[in-house]
Amino acid sequence: MYSTIDNQLKTNRRLLKSYNKAGKATIRKAKLLAEGFNPRYFTHYWKAKNGNLYLFCYEYGFMELKDRGADKFILVKWQNYMNEE
Protein backbone atom coordinates (compact mmCIF):
# COMPACT_ATOMS: atom_id res chain seq x y z
CA MET A 1 0.00 0.00 0.00
CA TYR A 2 2.69 2.50 1.02
CA SER A 3 4.77 1.84 -2.09
CA THR A 4 1.70 2.26 -4.31
CA ILE A 5 0.97 5.68 -2.81
CA ASP A 6 4.63 6.70 -2.92
CA ASN A 7 4.93 5.66 -6.57
CA GLN A 8 1.82 7.65 -7.52
CA LEU A 9 3.09 10.74 -5.70
CA LYS A 10 6.41 10.46 -7.53
CA THR A 11 4.62 10.02 -10.86
CA ASN A 12 2.45 13.06 -10.15
CA ARG A 13 5.50 15.16 -9.19
CA ARG A 14 7.42 14.10 -12.29
CA LEU A 15 4.52 15.01 -14.58
CA LEU A 16 3.85 18.35 -12.87
CA LYS A 17 7.53 19.22 -13.09
CA SER A 18 7.79 18.25 -16.76
CA TYR A 19 4.87 20.50 -17.77
CA ASN A 20 5.77 23.40 -15.52
CA LYS A 21 9.18 24.67 -16.65
CA ALA A 22 8.47 28.37 -16.00
CA GLY A 23 6.90 28.16 -12.53
CA LYS A 24 3.32 28.55 -13.77
CA ALA A 25 1.54 26.79 -16.63
CA THR A 26 -1.87 25.58 -17.81
CA ILE A 27 -2.53 22.14 -19.26
CA ARG A 28 -5.60 20.18 -20.31
CA LYS A 29 -6.72 17.81 -17.58
CA ALA A 30 -7.21 14.90 -20.00
CA LYS A 31 -3.59 15.13 -21.22
CA LEU A 32 -2.19 14.88 -17.71
CA LEU A 33 -4.56 12.07 -16.72
CA ALA A 34 -3.68 10.11 -19.87
CA GLU A 35 -0.02 10.13 -18.79
CA GLY A 36 -0.81 8.62 -15.39
CA PHE A 37 -1.49 11.68 -13.24
CA ASN A 38 -3.96 11.07 -10.39
CA PRO A 39 -5.22 14.27 -8.68
CA ARG A 40 -6.44 12.30 -5.64
CA TYR A 41 -2.81 11.86 -4.53
CA PHE A 42 -1.09 14.93 -3.10
CA THR A 43 1.20 15.77 -0.18
CA HIS A 44 -0.31 19.05 1.05
CA TYR A 45 -2.38 22.03 -0.01
CA TRP A 46 -2.29 25.82 0.02
CA LYS A 47 -5.28 28.16 0.03
CA ALA A 48 -4.67 31.50 -1.67
CA LYS A 49 -6.11 34.74 -0.32
CA ASN A 50 -8.67 34.71 -3.14
CA GLY A 51 -9.93 31.33 -1.93
CA ASN A 52 -8.35 29.17 -4.65
CA LEU A 53 -7.15 25.82 -3.34
CA TYR A 54 -3.93 24.40 -4.78
CA LEU A 55 -2.98 20.78 -4.14
CA PHE A 56 0.72 19.94 -4.09
CA CYS A 57 2.90 16.94 -4.84
CA TYR A 58 5.98 18.03 -2.95
CA GLU A 59 6.94 21.43 -4.43
CA TYR A 60 4.72 21.25 -7.54
CA GLY A 61 1.09 22.23 -7.25
CA PHE A 62 -2.08 22.17 -9.33
CA MET A 63 -5.58 23.56 -9.28
CA GLU A 64 -8.51 22.42 -11.42
CA LEU A 65 -10.45 24.94 -13.44
CA LYS A 66 -12.82 25.20 -16.37
CA ASP A 67 -11.56 27.42 -19.18
CA ARG A 68 -13.92 28.02 -22.08
CA GLY A 69 -15.68 24.75 -21.35
CA ALA A 70 -12.48 22.70 -21.14
CA ASP A 71 -11.25 21.01 -17.95
CA LYS A 72 -7.72 22.17 -17.20
CA PHE A 73 -5.13 22.35 -14.45
CA ILE A 74 -3.17 25.43 -13.50
CA LEU A 75 0.31 24.28 -12.49
CA VAL A 76 2.43 26.20 -10.00
CA LYS A 77 5.65 25.77 -8.07
CA TRP A 78 5.81 26.39 -4.30
CA GLN A 79 7.00 29.93 -3.50
CA ASN A 80 8.35 31.36 -0.25
CA TYR A 81 5.37 33.71 0.20
CA MET A 82 3.11 30.65 0.47
CA ASN A 83 4.70 29.87 3.86
CA GLU A 84 3.39 33.15 5.28
CA GLU A 85 -0.32 32.47 4.78
C-alpha positions as CSV (number, residue, x, y, z in Angstrom):
1,M,0.0,0.0,0.0
2,Y,2.7,2.5,1.0
3,S,4.8,1.8,-2.1
4,T,1.7,2.3,-4.3
5,I,1.0,5.7,-2.8
6,D,4.6,6.7,-2.9
7,N,4.9,5.7,-6.6
8,Q,1.8,7.7,-7.5
9,L,3.1,10.7,-5.7
10,K,6.4,10.5,-7.5
11,T,4.6,10.0,-10.9
12,N,2.4,13.1,-10.1
13,R,5.5,15.2,-9.2
14,R,7.4,14.1,-12.3
15,L,4.5,15.0,-14.6
16,L,3.8,18.3,-12.9
17,K,7.5,19.2,-13.1
18,S,7.8,18.3,-16.8
19,Y,4.9,20.5,-17.8
20,N,5.8,23.4,-15.5
21,K,9.2,24.7,-16.7
22,A,8.5,28.4,-16.0
23,G,6.9,28.2,-12.5
24,K,3.3,28.5,-13.8
25,A,1.5,26.8,-16.6
26,T,-1.9,25.6,-17.8
27,I,-2.5,22.1,-19.3
28,R,-5.6,20.2,-20.3
29,K,-6.7,17.8,-17.6
30,A,-7.2,14.9,-20.0
31,K,-3.6,15.1,-21.2
32,L,-2.2,14.9,-17.7
33,L,-4.6,12.1,-16.7
34,A,-3.7,10.1,-19.9
35,E,0.0,10.1,-18.8
36,G,-0.8,8.6,-15.4
37,F,-1.5,11.7,-13.2
38,N,-4.0,11.1,-10.4
39,P,-5.2,14.3,-8.7
40,R,-6.4,12.3,-5.6
41,Y,-2.8,11.9,-4.5
42,F,-1.1,14.9,-3.1
43,T,1.2,15.8,-0.2
44,H,-0.3,19.0,1.0
45,Y,-2.4,22.0,0.0
46,W,-2.3,25.8,0.0
47,K,-5.3,28.2,0.0
48,A,-4.7,31.5,-1.7
49,K,-6.1,34.7,-0.3
50,N,-8.7,34.7,-3.1
51,G,-9.9,31.3,-1.9
52,N,-8.4,29.2,-4.7
53,L,-7.1,25.8,-3.3
54,Y,-3.9,24.4,-4.8
55,L,-3.0,20.8,-4.1
56,F,0.7,19.9,-4.1
57,C,2.9,16.9,-4.8
58,Y,6.0,18.0,-3.0
59,E,6.9,21.4,-4.4
60,Y,4.7,21.3,-7.5
61,G,1.1,22.2,-7.3
62,F,-2.1,22.2,-9.3
63,M,-5.6,23.6,-9.3
64,E,-8.5,22.4,-11.4
65,L,-10.5,24.9,-13.4
66,K,-12.8,25.2,-16.4
67,D,-11.6,27.4,-19.2
68,R,-13.9,28.0,-22.1
69,G,-15.7,24.7,-21.3
70,A,-12.5,22.7,-21.1
71,D,-11.2,21.0,-18.0
72,K,-7.7,22.2,-17.2
73,F,-5.1,22.3,-14.4
74,I,-3.2,25.4,-13.5
75,L,0.3,24.3,-12.5
76,V,2.4,26.2,-10.0
77,K,5.6,25.8,-8.1
78,W,5.8,26.4,-4.3
79,Q,7.0,29.9,-3.5
80,N,8.3,31.4,-0.3
81,Y,5.4,33.7,0.2
82,M,3.1,30.7,0.5
83,N,4.7,29.9,3.9
84,E,3.4,33.2,5.3
85,E,-0.3,32.5,4.8
